Amino acid sequence: MSYSSFAGVYDSLTFNVDYEKRAEYITEILKQNNINDGLLLDLACGTGSLSVEFAKKGYEVIATDASADMLMEAQNKAFSEGLNIMFLCQKMQETDLYGTVGAVVCSLDSINHLRNAKEMEKTFRVLKNFVDDGGIMIFDVNTLYKHQKILGNNTFVYDEKDVYCVWQNKLYDDQKTVGINLDFFVKERDSYRRFNENFKEIAFTDEDITSAVEKAGFKVLNRYDEFTFNPPSEDTERVYYVIRREYNG
């Protein structure tokens, strides 16, 4: 998925995402793990809304995303806020930094976009090269429950001021994979331009995630129901994982 046209309307369609609240929550987890400042990688940063929030909190932010168009939106956002954030155009499974960071954050189900468990393991293995010994990674994933009961084969419609979006889902036979088709109608002067984006998300099991984490040299410290410090339940829609890079030697 290129996100080339999607980048320009992404913020309009995610108006209900409280980035400030999400950043506060993630920052609290970082502080609980003694990471109060320093270098932070915002992995798959999209249009940079969280990158900006982390920078405002005093972290030295490096932000990466596979879409140059998303990064252009993010860079404009950071510039308008007067923030110095380094943006790099990279796939998360091909992360390549100039040094190591104390923390990595990967939000809003970006891990679900990886194609399979092997690619997830590869991503963690690559990231290990750029995380300090004892460093922390925080990432969230959509759960099997959300894929089966919330996304499923449902259709959602977003009717905003300058964009109309029809979101159609297809739950595959494996009951883990959801195909997502987005039809956009964007207002341009007196007419609308139509374009389409489609992609898949996979709901990895906890066993898949834990295995990938441990094989890559990390350790799972905690699993949280979103915005809480409680363990996930059967109807949890999004789980936050807190993992630590194991010390060498």
SERO-471094 format. One record per residue (C-alpha): residue in three letters; residue number from 1; x, y, z. Coordinates in pm, whole numbers. Each point is the difference from the previous one (the first is absolute). Last residue first. Example, Ala and Ser with C-alpha at 12.3 -4.5 7.8 and 13.67 -1.06 7.14 Angstrom:
% residues 2
aa->SER, i->2, X->1367, Y->-106, Z->714
aa->ALA, i->1, X->-137, Y->-344, Z->66
//
This chain:
% residues 249
aa->GLY, i->249, X->2635, Y->-1096, Z->2789
aa->ASN, i->248, X->-210, Y->237, Z->-205
aa->TYR, i->247, X->-291, Y->143, Z->199
aa->GLU, i->246, X->-345, Y->-97, Z->-119
aa->ARG, i->245, X->-194, Y->259, Z->-194
aa->ARG, i->244, X->-317, Y->60, Z->198
aa->ILE, i->243, X->-364, Y->-45, Z->-105
aa->VAL, i->242, X->-319, Y->183, Z->90
aa->TYR, i->241, X->-297, Y->-125, Z->-198
aa->TYR, i->240, X->-320, Y->203, Z->-31
aa->VAL, i->239, X->-311, Y->-197, Z->-91
aa->ARG, i->238, X->-292, Y->133, Z->-205
aa->GLU, i->237, X->-355, Y->-133, Z->-21
aa->THR, i->236, X->-22, Y->-170, Z->339
aa->ASP, i->235, X->-308, Y->-222, Z->11
aa->GLU, i->234, X->165, Y->-310, Z->148
aa->SER, i->233, X->196, Y->210, Z->249
aa->PRO, i->232, X->341, Y->168, Z->-23
aa->PRO, i->231, X->197, Y->58, Z->322
aa->ASN, i->230, X->-68, Y->326, Z->183
aa->PHE, i->229, X->226, Y->304, Z->-18
aa->THR, i->228, X->-256, Y->192, Z->-197
aa->PHE, i->227, X->-14, Y->211, Z->-316
aa->GLU, i->226, X->-29, Y->-313, Z->-220
aa->ASP, i->225, X->-5, Y->-331, Z->187
aa->TYR, i->224, X->357, Y->-56, Z->101
aa->ARG, i->223, X->265, Y->-267, Z->-58
aa->ASN, i->222, X->316, Y->31, Z->203
aa->LEU, i->221, X->372, Y->-80, Z->11
aa->VAL, i->220, X->36, Y->-205, Z->-317
aa->LYS, i->219, X->369, Y->-72, Z->-55
aa->PHE, i->218, X->205, Y->91, Z->-305
aa->GLY, i->217, X->268, Y->-194, Z->-184
aa->ALA, i->216, X->-167, Y->-53, Z->-338
aa->LYS, i->215, X->-110, Y->-353, Z->86
aa->GLU, i->214, X->-170, Y->139, Z->311
aa->VAL, i->213, X->-206, Y->262, Z->-182
aa->ALA, i->212, X->-100, Y->-232, Z->-284
aa->SER, i->211, X->-112, Y->-269, Z->246
aa->THR, i->210, X->-194, Y->249, Z->211
aa->ILE, i->209, X->-176, Y->137, Z->-307
aa->ASP, i->208, X->-99, Y->-338, Z->-141
aa->GLU, i->207, X->-114, Y->-128, Z->341
aa->ASP, i->206, X->-201, Y->318, Z->58
aa->THR, i->205, X->-178, Y->-72, Z->-325
aa->PHE, i->204, X->54, Y->222, Z->-302
aa->ALA, i->203, X->-298, Y->188, Z->-139
aa->ILE, i->202, X->94, Y->58, Z->-363
aa->GLU, i->201, X->-87, Y->317, Z->-190
aa->LYS, i->200, X->-46, Y->20, Z->-376
aa->PHE, i->199, X->15, Y->284, Z->-251
aa->ASN, i->198, X->-212, Y->205, Z->-236
aa->GLU, i->197, X->4, Y->363, Z->-112
aa->ASN, i->196, X->-238, Y->163, Z->-248
aa->PHE, i->195, X->-43, Y->336, Z->-168
aa->ARG, i->194, X->-287, Y->228, Z->-92
aa->ARG, i->193, X->30, Y->373, Z->-66
aa->TYR, i->192, X->-305, Y->209, Z->85
aa->SER, i->191, X->-133, Y->310, Z->-176
aa->ASP, i->190, X->-57, Y->372, Z->46
aa->ARG, i->189, X->342, Y->89, Z->145
aa->GLU, i->188, X->169, Y->-332, Z->84
aa->LYS, i->187, X->-194, Y->-208, Z->251
aa->VAL, i->186, X->150, Y->-341, Z->68
aa->PHE, i->185, X->-198, Y->-319, Z->-61
aa->PHE, i->184, X->184, Y->-295, Z->148
aa->ASP, i->183, X->-61, Y->-373, Z->-34
aa->LEU, i->182, X->187, Y->-207, Z->261
aa->ASN, i->181, X->28, Y->-378, Z->-23
aa->ILE, i->180, X->121, Y->-196, Z->302
aa->GLY, i->179, X->73, Y->-373, Z->-11
aa->VAL, i->178, X->-10, Y->-143, Z->351
aa->THR, i->177, X->220, Y->-294, Z->96
aa->LYS, i->176, X->-41, Y->-196, Z->322
aa->GLN, i->175, X->-316, Y->-208, Z->-58
aa->ASP, i->174, X->204, Y->-231, Z->-227
aa->ASP, i->173, X->-297, Y->11, Z->-240
aa->TYR, i->172, X->58, Y->368, Z->-76
aa->LEU, i->171, X->-198, Y->284, Z->156
aa->LYS, i->170, X->-86, Y->255, Z->-269
aa->ASN, i->169, X->-29, Y->366, Z->89
aa->GLN, i->168, X->-147, Y->300, Z->-182
aa->TRP, i->167, X->82, Y->361, Z->91
aa->VAL, i->166, X->-198, Y->259, Z->-199
aa->CYS, i->165, X->157, Y->345, Z->29
aa->TYR, i->164, X->-135, Y->348, Z->-69
aa->VAL, i->163, X->246, Y->289, Z->19
aa->ASP, i->162, X->-20, Y->378, Z->23
aa->LYS, i->161, X->-232, Y->58, Z->295
aa->GLU, i->160, X->-12, Y->-356, Z->131
aa->ASP, i->159, X->-226, Y->-294, Z->-81
aa->TYR, i->158, X->163, Y->-321, Z->122
aa->VAL, i->157, X->-180, Y->-324, Z->-86
aa->PHE, i->156, X->76, Y->-340, Z->152
aa->THR, i->155, X->-59, Y->-344, Z->-150
aa->ASN, i->154, X->21, Y->-325, Z->194
aa->ASN, i->153, X->135, Y->-340, Z->-95
aa->GLY, i->152, X->194, Y->-33, Z->324
aa->LEU, i->151, X->124, Y->334, Z->139
aa->ILE, i->150, X->-163, Y->-20, Z->343
aa->LYS, i->149, X->-61, Y->-368, Z->83
aa->GLN, i->148, X->261, Y->-202, Z->-190
aa->HIS, i->147, X->278, Y->252, Z->-48
aa->LYS, i->146, X->-58, Y->163, Z->338
aa->TYR, i->145, X->-9, Y->-334, Z->182
aa->LEU, i->144, X->313, Y->-119, Z->-180
aa->THR, i->143, X->174, Y->304, Z->144
aa->ASN, i->142, X->124, Y->326, Z->-151
aa->VAL, i->141, X->360, Y->55, Z->95
aa->ASP, i->140, X->192, Y->255, Z->204
aa->PHE, i->139, X->371, Y->71, Z->33
aa->ILE, i->138, X->236, Y->111, Z->276
aa->MET, i->137, X->371, Y->-70, Z->-34
aa->ILE, i->136, X->237, Y->47, Z->291
aa->GLY, i->135, X->378, Y->18, Z->30
aa->GLY, i->134, X->190, Y->-233, Z->234
aa->ASP, i->133, X->296, Y->-4, Z->-237
aa->ASP, i->132, X->-63, Y->294, Z->-232
aa->VAL, i->131, X->-222, Y->-55, Z->-304
aa->PHE, i->130, X->127, Y->25, Z->-358
aa->ASN, i->129, X->113, Y->-354, Z->-75
aa->LYS, i->128, X->-304, Y->-138, Z->184
aa->LEU, i->127, X->-220, Y->172, Z->-259
aa->VAL, i->126, X->119, Y->-235, Z->-274
aa->ARG, i->125, X->-84, Y->-307, Z->209
aa->PHE, i->124, X->-340, Y->147, Z->92
aa->THR, i->123, X->-85, Y->56, Z->-366
aa->LYS, i->122, X->121, Y->-345, Z->-100
aa->GLU, i->121, X->-225, Y->-154, Z->267
aa->MET, i->120, X->-297, Y->190, Z->-142
aa->GLU, i->119, X->93, Y->-110, Z->-351
aa->LYS, i->118, X->4, Y->-359, Z->119
aa->ALA, i->117, X->-338, Y->45, Z->172
aa->ASN, i->116, X->-167, Y->107, Z->-325
aa->ARG, i->115, X->-67, Y->289, Z->-235
aa->LEU, i->114, X->66, Y->293, Z->232
aa->HIS, i->113, X->-293, Y->242, Z->9
aa->ASN, i->112, X->-105, Y->-116, Z->348
aa->ILE, i->111, X->325, Y->149, Z->134
aa->SER, i->110, X->-131, Y->344, Z->-102
aa->ASP, i->109, X->-294, Y->-48, Z->237
aa->LEU, i->108, X->-27, Y->364, Z->113
aa->SER, i->107, X->343, Y->40, Z->152
aa->CYS, i->106, X->364, Y->-101, Z->-25
aa->VAL, i->105, X->220, Y->156, Z->268
aa->VAL, i->104, X->371, Y->-67, Z->36
aa->ALA, i->103, X->209, Y->104, Z->300
aa->GLY, i->102, X->360, Y->58, Z->105
aa->VAL, i->101, X->128, Y->54, Z->-351
aa->THR, i->100, X->304, Y->-135, Z->-182
aa->GLY, i->99, X->212, Y->140, Z->-279
aa->TYR, i->98, X->-26, Y->131, Z->-357
aa->LEU, i->97, X->-327, Y->-183, Z->-62
aa->ASP, i->96, X->-103, Y->-274, Z->-244
aa->THR, i->95, X->-347, Y->-147, Z->29
aa->GLU, i->94, X->-76, Y->-251, Z->-275
aa->GLN, i->93, X->-290, Y->-184, Z->166
aa->MET, i->92, X->-144, Y->342, Z->90
aa->LYS, i->91, X->2, Y->110, Z->-362
aa->GLN, i->90, X->208, Y->314, Z->-34
aa->CYS, i->89, X->-39, Y->367, Z->-93
aa->LEU, i->88, X->181, Y->185, Z->278
aa->PHE, i->87, X->-124, Y->303, Z->196
aa->MET, i->86, X->220, Y->174, Z->256
aa->ILE, i->85, X->-206, Y->223, Z->231
aa->ASN, i->84, X->89, Y->357, Z->95
aa->LEU, i->83, X->-322, Y->165, Z->112
aa->GLY, i->82, X->-124, Y->348, Z->-91
aa->GLU, i->81, X->-364, Y->-113, Z->14
aa->SER, i->80, X->-61, Y->93, Z->-365
aa->PHE, i->79, X->322, Y->-180, Z->-92
aa->ALA, i->78, X->-111, Y->-318, Z->180
aa->LYS, i->77, X->-330, Y->-3, Z->-190
aa->ASN, i->76, X->169, Y->69, Z->-334
aa->GLN, i->75, X->239, Y->-287, Z->68
aa->ALA, i->74, X->-286, Y->-234, Z->84
aa->GLU, i->73, X->-192, Y->82, Z->-319
aa->MET, i->72, X->316, Y->-60, Z->-203
aa->LEU, i->71, X->58, Y->-320, Z->196
aa->MET, i->70, X->-341, Y->-134, Z->-102
aa->ASP, i->69, X->84, Y->73, Z->-362
aa->ALA, i->68, X->339, Y->-171, Z->29
aa->SER, i->67, X->-177, Y->-313, Z->121
aa->ALA, i->66, X->207, Y->-274, Z->167
aa->ASP, i->65, X->10, Y->189, Z->331
aa->THR, i->64, X->267, Y->104, Z->245
aa->ALA, i->63, X->17, Y->251, Z->284
aa->ILE, i->62, X->305, Y->93, Z->206
aa->VAL, i->61, X->-100, Y->196, Z->308
aa->GLU, i->60, X->220, Y->156, Z->264
aa->TYR, i->59, X->-245, Y->-21, Z->290
aa->GLY, i->58, X->-102, Y->315, Z->184
aa->LYS, i->57, X->-374, Y->-42, Z->42
aa->LYS, i->56, X->-65, Y->221, Z->-302
aa->ALA, i->55, X->210, Y->-242, Z->-205
aa->PHE, i->54, X->-222, Y->-287, Z->111
aa->GLU, i->53, X->-313, Y->191, Z->-105
aa->VAL, i->52, X->149, Y->88, Z->-340
aa->SER, i->51, X->95, Y->-361, Z->-70
aa->LEU, i->50, X->-352, Y->-101, Z->102
aa->SER, i->49, X->-154, Y->217, Z->-272
aa->GLY, i->48, X->267, Y->-96, Z->-252
aa->THR, i->47, X->-204, Y->-54, Z->-314
aa->GLY, i->46, X->72, Y->-373, Z->8
aa->CYS, i->45, X->256, Y->-80, Z->270
aa->ALA, i->44, X->80, Y->-354, Z->-107
aa->LEU, i->43, X->258, Y->-16, Z->283
aa->ASP, i->42, X->31, Y->297, Z->233
aa->LEU, i->41, X->358, Y->-44, Z->117
aa->LEU, i->40, X->90, Y->169, Z->328
aa->LEU, i->39, X->335, Y->152, Z->95
aa->GLY, i->38, X->32, Y->144, Z->349
aa->ASP, i->37, X->-257, Y->76, Z->269
aa->ASN, i->36, X->-183, Y->-157, Z->292
aa->ILE, i->35, X->73, Y->-367, Z->-60
aa->ASN, i->34, X->0, Y->-157, Z->345
aa->ASN, i->33, X->-232, Y->-291, Z->-89
aa->GLN, i->32, X->-297, Y->154, Z->180
aa->LYS, i->31, X->93, Y->319, Z->-185
aa->LEU, i->30, X->-40, Y->-176, Z->-335
aa->ILE, i->29, X->-341, Y->-135, Z->103
aa->GLU, i->28, X->-106, Y->351, Z->102
aa->THR, i->27, X->122, Y->132, Z->-334
aa->ILE, i->26, X->-217, Y->-254, Z->-180
aa->TYR, i->25, X->-310, Y->115, Z->187
aa->GLU, i->24, X->75, Y->369, Z->-44
aa->ALA, i->23, X->68, Y->-55, Z->-371
aa->ARG, i->22, X->-334, Y->-177, Z->-40
aa->LYS, i->21, X->-182, Y->282, Z->179
aa->GLU, i->20, X->166, Y->261, Z->-222
aa->TYR, i->19, X->-68, Y->-206, Z->-310
aa->ASP, i->18, X->-374, Y->-20, Z->67
aa->VAL, i->17, X->-109, Y->-185, Z->-314
aa->ASN, i->16, X->-348, Y->125, Z->-94
aa->PHE, i->15, X->132, Y->225, Z->-278
aa->THR, i->14, X->142, Y->-307, Z->-172
aa->LEU, i->13, X->-183, Y->56, Z->-332
aa->SER, i->12, X->104, Y->364, Z->-39
aa->ASP, i->11, X->356, Y->-87, Z->102
aa->TYR, i->10, X->29, Y->-263, Z->-272
aa->VAL, i->9, X->-137, Y->220, Z->-281
aa->GLY, i->8, X->327, Y->111, Z->-162
aa->ALA, i->7, X->185, Y->-322, Z->81
aa->PHE, i->6, X->-266, Y->-217, Z->-168
aa->SER, i->5, X->103, Y->119, Z->-345
aa->SER, i->4, X->350, Y->-151, Z->18
aa->TYR, i->3, X->-79, Y->-258, Z->270
aa->SER, i->2, X->224, Y->-237, Z->-200
aa->MET, i->1, X->-148, Y->-334, Z->105
//
